[in-house]
Amino acid sequence: MTRETQSRSMGYLVKMPKLGMEMSEGTVVEWLFEEGDSVEADEPIAEIESEKTSAEIEAREDGVLRQILLAEGETCEPGDPIGIVAGPDEDISDLEAAVEGGEPTPEAEPTAEPTGEAEPEETTAEESGDAADSAADVKATPRARKRAEELGVDLVGIEGTGPSGAVSADDVEAAAEAATERQAEADEEPVESAAGTAGLTVSEERTFGQMRQTIANRLGESYREAVHVTEHRHADAEALLSAADVADAELEVDVSIPDILLVALSAALEEHPEFNATFEEDTHRLYEEHNVGIAVDVEQGLLTPVLRDVGSLSLDEIAKRRREITTRVLEGDYDMSDLQGGTFTVTNLGMFGVEQFDPIINPPQIAILGVNAIDEQPVRGDDGVTFRRQLPLSLSFDHRVVDGADAARFLGTLVEHLEEPWPLLPDAVSAAADVAASDEEVELPERTVTTHLREDLSGWIEAGSFEWEFDVTEKFGGSGGPTPVDYYLGALSSCLASSIGIQADIRDVELSELSVEAEATPEEGSVESLAAQVTIDGDADDETLERLVENGERTCHVAELLREDVPLELDWERP
C-alpha cells in the first residue's frame, strides 16, 4: 500500500454519538480544536451534551480537523456528521458529498408545515429572482457592486452620485453607515412587551442548554399529563435521628438520615407495591425491585441517579452505594445507565430549609416523595407539653393511577417505619440502641460509693447505678474474686490512662496504643510498694510522649492519694 493510499484511507466523518437509548439529539458544547489544527488518535476534539449527560468525542485517527460542520451551541440527531478529520492534503470531496447527500440536519429541516394560504417556497424564489433582477438593473460602477456585495447592501433604492447618476462605492458605504445608525437607534429604544418591561435594562440573557431544556420539557409534560395530587404528613423524627446516630457509630460506613429513610421507604413500598410502579400506554406496571431515584442538584439542573434494588441491600450497603452514586453525579463521572430504570423517586429540599413543597412526578413513575426540613413542634403528653423534632413529608402521586386514600395509607405506613425504625435495622444497631436506651437512665457516682459486706466476707460496691463485686483472698476464706486492692489498682491504672489520654488530646497527639499495668507487692497482706508500667505509641517523638506520661501522672487524682499529706476523715455510726 502506497503512502498516498494510506493518506486517502484515513479521512472520516466525525459523527454525533448516541449516549443512551433515550438520547434523541445532542449539542456541541465546545470544539477543542479549530479548523486546520492537527489532532491525534484518542485525543478529545469536542465536548457534547445530550438530554441527560455530557461526554467527549475522541479522534479516531491522527489527522487534521479539516471542517467543522456543526458549530458550538448547535444541535443534531445521533449519527449526524459534525466534522471532518483527514490528512492535511487529502481529497475530502467524497466526504463532503456524503454530507451534502445525506439526511438533512435538524437546522435544515422545516420547523412547521406550510399552510394553504400561500406557497412559501415559490413566493420566496420569485421574490429572490425579482430582487436579483432589480439589483442588476441598477446603474452602478463595478467597484460599487463589489462593495455592496462585501457590505451586504442592496443597491436598489440608493441614490447615485457618480457619473451619469450611477451608484458609486462611496454611495454604497454611505448607505451601509446609515443602515448601521438606524439599527443602533432602534436597539436603544425601549421594547414594549406583554409583561410591561418597557424601559427595563436586561442584565443577562440565559439560553437553556440541552440538559436544562430536556428537564423543562419532561417536567412540563409530566405536569400536563399526570393528574398531580400532593399529600403532606409529619413523622416524629426522634427515633429516626437516634437510629442514624447509633448506626453511624456501630457500622463501618458513614450512615445518615437519608439512608435510614431509604430503608423505611423500601419497607413501605413492599407493603404498597402499587406505588413502586410506572404508568405508560394506559398500563400500570408494578415492579419487584425497588429502584429508587435520588434527586441530586447539579449545575445544569436536577438529575436522579437510581439506587437499584434497595430492598435487597443492607443498611451499610445502602449508605455506601448512595454516597458513591451521588459523588459520581456531582463530579460528572456517570453514564446513562445510572439514570435509567427508576421505579420511585425521593427529592430532599430539607437541606435547604424548605418546610413544604409539591414535588413533580418523574415520568413514567407514578409517585415521588419530598423530604422537608426537620423542625421542633410542641407535643402534649402525660407530663405536659414537650417539644419533639418532626420530619415533614410531601407525597405527590398520579391520581389517574392511585387514589388519595391509597396515598394516605402509604404515608401512614412510611411514618410508622420512620417512628419505629429499629426492627428494620441490623441486629448490631438495635442492640447498641438498647444499650444506649439503658444508658439514658444511668445515675453517675459523683465520687460517692457505698460498700456492703456479706457474712462470707464478700461484698459489693454501689456507685450511682453501677455495682461491682469484691472478695477477700482465699487465705481469709474468699473465693478468689477481685479484692479491694485489685480495685484500687484498677482505679489507679484507669486514672493514669485517662489523664495521659487527656494530655495527648490537648496537644493534638494521635495515640495508636496506650495501656497501663499497675502492680502491688507483696501479693498478700499490706501493700509495701506500687508500680505502674505505661505502654504508649503515637504520632509524636519520644520527648513528647514522655511529657504526656509525666503530666498524666501529675494530674491523676488517684495517684494523688498516694501522698502522705492527703487526709482521710473517718467517722462511724450505729444503724
Backbone hydrogen bonds, N-H to C=O, Kabsch-Sander energy under -0.5 kcal/mol:
donor,donor_aa,acceptor,acceptor_aa,energy
6,Q,2,T,-2.1
7,S,3,R,-2.3
8,R,4,E,-2.3
9,S,5,T,-1.6
10,M,6,Q,-0.6
10,M,7,S,-1.0
11,G,7,S,-0.5
12,Y,85,V,-2.8
14,V,83,G,-2.9
15,K,13,L,-0.6
16,M,80,D,-2.6
19,L,17,P,-0.7
23,M,20,G,-1.4
26,G,76,C,-3.0
27,T,49,E,-2.7
28,V,74,E,-2.0
29,V,27,T,-0.8
29,V,47,E,-2.4
30,E,47,E,-1.6
32,L,30,E,-0.5
32,L,45,I,-2.5
33,F,45,I,-0.7
36,G,65,L,-3.1
37,D,34,E,-2.3
39,V,63,G,-3.0
42,D,59,A,-3.4
43,E,40,E,-1.9
45,I,57,I,-3.3
46,A,57,I,-1.2
47,E,30,E,-2.9
48,I,55,A,-2.8
49,E,27,T,-2.2
50,S,53,T,-3.4
55,A,48,I,-2.3
57,I,46,A,-2.9
58,E,56,E,-0.5
59,A,43,E,-2.5
63,G,39,V,-2.4
64,V,86,A,-2.9
65,L,37,D,-2.7
66,R,64,V,-1.6
66,R,84,I,-1.4
67,Q,84,I,-1.5
69,L,67,Q,-0.6
69,L,82,I,-2.0
70,L,82,I,-1.8
73,G,28,V,-3.8
74,E,71,A,-2.1
76,C,26,G,-2.3
79,G,16,M,-3.3
80,D,77,E,-1.9
82,I,14,V,-3.8
83,G,14,V,-1.4
84,I,67,Q,-2.4
85,V,12,Y,-2.3
86,A,64,V,-2.1
87,G,7,S,-0.5
90,E,87,G,-1.0
92,I,90,E,-0.6
96,E,92,I,-2.6
97,A,93,S,-2.5
98,A,94,D,-2.1
99,V,95,L,-2.0
100,E,96,E,-2.5
101,G,97,A,-2.5
102,G,98,A,-0.7
102,G,99,V,-0.6
108,A,105,T,-1.4
109,E,105,T,-1.0
109,E,106,P,-0.5
118,A,115,T,-0.7
123,T,119,E,-2.5
124,T,120,P,-2.9
125,A,121,E,-2.1
126,E,122,E,-2.6
127,E,123,T,-3.2
128,S,124,T,-2.7
129,G,125,A,-2.5
130,D,126,E,-3.0
131,A,127,E,-2.7
132,A,128,S,-2.3
133,D,129,G,-2.7
134,S,130,D,-2.7
135,A,131,A,-2.5
136,A,132,A,-2.0
137,D,133,D,-1.5
138,V,134,S,-0.8
138,V,135,A,-0.6
140,A,138,V,-0.7
141,T,167,V,-2.4
145,R,141,T,-2.2
146,K,142,P,-2.1
147,R,143,R,-2.5
148,A,144,A,-2.5
149,E,145,R,-1.9
150,E,146,K,-2.2
151,L,147,R,-2.7
152,G,148,A,-1.1
153,V,148,A,-2.1
155,L,153,V,-0.5
158,I,155,L,-1.9
160,G,158,I,-0.6
162,G,166,A,-2.7
165,G,162,G,-2.1
166,A,163,P,-1.8
167,V,139,K,-2.7
172,V,168,S,-1.9
173,E,169,A,-2.3
174,A,170,D,-2.3
175,A,171,D,-2.2
176,A,172,V,-2.3
177,E,173,E,-2.3
178,A,174,A,-2.3
179,A,175,A,-2.1
180,T,176,A,-1.9
181,E,177,E,-2.2
182,R,178,A,-2.3
183,Q,179,A,-2.0
184,A,180,T,-2.2
185,E,181,E,-2.4
186,A,182,R,-2.1
187,D,183,Q,-2.2
188,E,184,A,-1.5
189,E,185,E,-1.0
192,E,190,P,-0.6
196,G,193,S,-1.9
200,L,197,T,-2.1
202,V,200,L,-0.6
207,T,205,E,-0.5
213,Q,209,G,-2.7
214,T,210,Q,-2.1
215,I,211,M,-2.4
216,A,212,R,-2.4
217,N,213,Q,-2.5
218,R,214,T,-2.8
219,L,215,I,-2.6
220,G,216,A,-2.3
221,E,217,N,-2.5
222,S,218,R,-2.5
223,Y,219,L,-2.7
224,R,220,G,-1.9
225,E,221,E,-2.4
226,A,222,S,-2.2
228,H,226,A,-1.3
229,V,397,F,-1.6
231,E,395,L,-2.5
233,R,393,L,-2.1
235,A,391,L,-1.9
237,A,389,R,-2.8
238,E,389,R,-0.5
241,L,237,A,-2.7
242,S,238,E,-2.2
243,A,239,A,-2.8
244,A,240,L,-2.1
245,D,241,L,-2.0
246,V,242,S,-2.7
247,A,243,A,-2.7
248,D,244,A,-2.1
249,A,245,D,-1.6
250,E,246,V,-2.2
251,L,247,A,-2.7
259,D,256,S,-1.0
260,I,256,S,-1.4
261,L,257,I,-2.6
262,L,258,P,-2.0
263,V,259,D,-1.6
264,A,260,I,-2.3
265,L,261,L,-2.8
266,S,262,L,-2.4
267,A,263,V,-1.8
268,A,264,A,-2.0
269,L,265,L,-2.7
270,E,266,S,-1.8
271,E,267,A,-1.2
272,H,268,A,-1.6
275,F,272,H,-1.9
276,N,273,P,-1.0
277,A,275,F,-1.4
277,A,343,T,-0.8
278,T,285,R,-2.0
279,F,364,P,-2.6
280,E,283,T,-1.9
283,T,280,E,-1.6
285,R,278,T,-2.3
285,R,283,T,-0.8
286,L,284,H,-0.6
287,Y,276,N,-2.1
291,N,289,E,-1.1
292,V,290,H,-1.1
292,V,307,L,-1.9
293,G,291,N,-0.6
293,G,344,F,-3.7
294,I,305,P,-2.8
295,A,293,G,-0.6
295,A,346,V,-2.5
296,V,303,L,-3.6
298,V,296,V,-0.7
298,V,301,G,-2.8
301,G,298,V,-0.9
303,L,296,V,-2.5
303,L,301,G,-0.5
306,V,338,D,-3.0
307,L,292,V,-2.9
307,L,305,P,-0.5
308,R,306,V,-0.8
310,V,290,H,-2.6
312,S,309,D,-1.5
313,L,310,V,-1.7
318,I,314,S,-2.5
319,A,315,L,-2.5
320,K,316,D,-2.2
321,R,317,E,-2.7
322,R,318,I,-2.7
323,R,319,A,-1.7
324,E,320,K,-2.1
325,I,321,R,-2.6
326,T,322,R,-2.0
327,T,323,R,-2.5
328,R,324,E,-2.2
329,V,325,I,-1.9
330,L,326,T,-2.4
331,E,327,T,-2.1
332,G,329,V,-1.0
333,D,328,R,-2.4
334,Y,332,G,-1.0
336,M,19,L,-0.5
338,D,335,D,-1.5
339,L,336,M,-1.6
340,Q,337,S,-0.7
343,T,291,N,-3.3
344,F,291,N,-1.3
345,T,367,A,-0.9
346,V,293,G,-3.0
347,T,369,L,-2.7
349,L,347,T,-0.6
349,L,371,V,-1.8
350,G,371,V,-1.3
352,F,349,L,-1.5
353,G,350,G,-2.0
354,V,349,L,-1.7
365,Q,362,N,-1.8
366,I,277,A,-1.0
368,I,396,S,-2.2
369,L,345,T,-2.7
370,G,368,I,-0.5
370,G,394,S,-4.1
371,V,347,T,-2.5
372,N,392,P,-2.2
373,A,354,V,-2.9
375,D,390,Q,-2.1
377,Q,388,R,-2.6
379,V,386,T,-3.8
381,G,384,G,-2.7
384,G,381,G,-1.7
386,T,379,V,-2.9
388,R,377,Q,-2.4
388,R,386,T,-0.5
390,Q,375,D,-3.7
391,L,235,A,-3.2
393,L,233,R,-2.9
394,S,370,G,-2.6
395,L,231,E,-3.0
396,S,368,I,-2.4
396,S,394,S,-0.6
397,F,229,V,-2.5
398,D,366,I,-2.1
399,H,227,V,-3.1
399,H,397,F,-0.8
401,V,398,D,-1.8
402,V,398,D,-2.1
407,A,403,D,-2.0
408,A,404,G,-2.2
409,R,405,A,-2.3
410,F,406,D,-2.3
411,L,407,A,-2.6
412,G,408,A,-2.2
413,T,409,R,-2.3
414,L,410,F,-2.4
415,V,411,L,-2.7
416,E,412,G,-2.1
417,H,413,T,-2.0
418,L,414,L,-2.2
419,E,415,V,-2.4
420,E,416,E,-1.2
424,L,421,P,-1.7
425,L,421,P,-0.5
425,L,422,W,-1.5
429,V,426,P,-0.5
430,S,426,P,-2.1
431,A,427,D,-2.9
432,A,428,A,-2.0
433,A,429,V,-1.9
434,D,430,S,-1.9
435,V,431,A,-2.0
436,A,432,A,-2.4
437,A,433,A,-2.4
438,S,434,D,-2.1
439,D,435,V,-2.2
440,E,436,A,-0.9
441,E,438,S,-1.5
442,V,439,D,-1.6
444,L,442,V,-0.6
448,T,445,P,-0.6
450,T,462,E,-2.8
452,H,460,W,-2.7
454,R,458,S,-3.8
457,L,454,R,-1.4
459,G,470,F,-2.3
460,W,452,H,-1.9
461,I,468,W,-3.4
462,E,450,T,-3.8
463,A,461,I,-0.5
463,A,466,F,-2.6
465,S,443,E,-2.5
466,F,463,A,-2.0
468,W,461,I,-1.8
470,F,459,G,-2.5
471,D,482,P,-2.5
476,F,473,T,-1.2
477,G,474,E,-1.8
478,G,473,T,-2.6
480,G,472,V,-0.9
487,Y,483,T,-2.2
488,Y,484,P,-2.0
489,L,485,V,-2.7
490,G,486,D,-2.4
491,A,487,Y,-2.5
492,L,488,Y,-2.7
493,S,489,L,-2.8
494,S,490,G,-2.4
495,C,491,A,-1.9
496,L,492,L,-2.3
497,A,493,S,-2.5
498,S,494,S,-2.5
499,S,495,C,-2.5
500,I,496,L,-2.5
501,G,497,A,-2.4
502,I,498,S,-2.3
503,Q,499,S,-2.0
504,A,500,I,-2.1
505,D,501,G,-2.2
506,I,502,I,-2.3
507,R,503,Q,-1.5
508,D,505,D,-1.2
509,V,504,A,-2.9
510,E,508,D,-0.6
511,L,509,V,-0.7
512,S,537,D,-1.9
513,E,537,D,-1.6
515,S,535,T,-2.3
517,E,533,Q,-2.7
518,A,516,V,-0.6
519,E,531,A,-2.9
521,T,529,S,-2.2
528,E,521,T,-2.6
529,S,521,T,-1.8
531,A,519,E,-2.3
533,Q,517,E,-2.9
534,V,532,A,-0.6
535,T,515,S,-3.1
536,I,534,V,-0.6
537,D,513,E,-2.1
539,D,510,E,-1.9
540,A,538,G,-1.6
545,L,541,D,-2.2
546,E,542,D,-2.6
547,R,543,E,-1.8
548,L,544,T,-2.1
549,V,545,L,-2.0
550,E,546,E,-2.4
551,N,547,R,-2.7
552,G,548,L,-2.2
553,E,549,V,-2.4
554,R,550,E,-2.0
555,T,551,N,-1.7
556,C,553,E,-0.8
557,H,555,T,-0.6
560,E,556,C,-1.2
561,L,557,H,-0.6
561,L,558,V,-1.1
562,L,559,A,-1.6
563,R,560,E,-1.7
566,V,563,R,-1.2
570,L,568,L,-0.6
